[in-house]
Amino acid sequence: MGLIGRTVRVMLHASEVVVYDGGKEVARHELLIAKGQARLEVDHYLEAPVRKPGAVPGATAP
């Protein structure tokens, strides 16, 4: 996605958070309410082993 260092707009709704880059929606996630809740979005980490094969133990690049 390449949004590191960019300014994005974040809209907080009652049950979700939505992120926009310019006018384009780039992310939409369920809002976690309880203290200490976490959710792992695997899609966010799929690019790391390709760009940096040693970033994830045991990962290899094609």
Secondary structure, 3 states (H helix, E strand, C coil): CCCCCCCCEEEECCCEEEEEECCEEEEEEECCCCCCCCCCCHHHHCCHHHHCHHHCCCCCCC
